[in-house]
Amino acid sequence: MRRREFIAGVGAAAAWSLAAPAQQPALPVVAVIQGGGVARLAGFRKGLNATGYAEGQNATVEYHWLQGD
């Protein structure tokens, strides 16, 4: 392998690695299954914040509401 071929190969590899976008880390998902009103959600959010998580910033919260019995 000649020197120019080696330098061209290293340059191409470096350019490819810089062009590749970095993956975003996955956020933890918390599912809330609620059967009543929204009165308990304030306490849930307060507890979530107390453990170091903020909805929409470093955790995803999915709300599911029960219907009927």
N, C-alpha and C positions, 0 to 999 in steps of 0.2 A: 504494500500500500504506500502510495506516495504521500508526501507531506501535504500537498494541496488537497488531495482527496480526503485525508483525515480531518483537516481543518474545516472543509466544507461539510463533512458529515457531522462534526461536533456542532457547528453553527446551525445546521438544520435541526438537530435534536434540541438545541437550546431554544430556538424560535418556536418549535412545536410545543414545548413544555410551557412556554410563556403564553401561548395563544389558547391553551386549554383552560376553560373556566373552572374555578374551584367549586366543589359541591358545598351547598349550605348544610350545616348540621341539622338533623331532624329535631323538631321540637317535641317534647313529651305531650301526649294527648290525654286529657282528663275528661271522662264522660260523666255528666250529671244526669241522673234519672230522677225526676221529680214527679210526685203524684199530687201535690197540693198547689198552693200559690207560690208567689215569689218571695215570701217572707224569710225563708231560710237562706236565700242566695246571698244576702249581705254577710251573714256569718261564714258562709262557705268562702266567699272572696276574701274576707278578713283572715281566715285561716290559711288560705292559699298564699296571701302576701306575707304572712308570718313565717312561712316555711321558705321564703325566698323566691317565690314564683309570682309573676304578674301576667294576667290574662292578655294575650296578644303580643307580649314582648318575649318571654322565654318559655311560654306554655300555651297550648291550644286547649280551649275548653269547648266541648260539644254539649249542648243542652238537649235533652230528650224529655218530653212531657207524656205522662201516662194519661189515658183517657178512660172514662168509665170506671168499672169496679176494679 
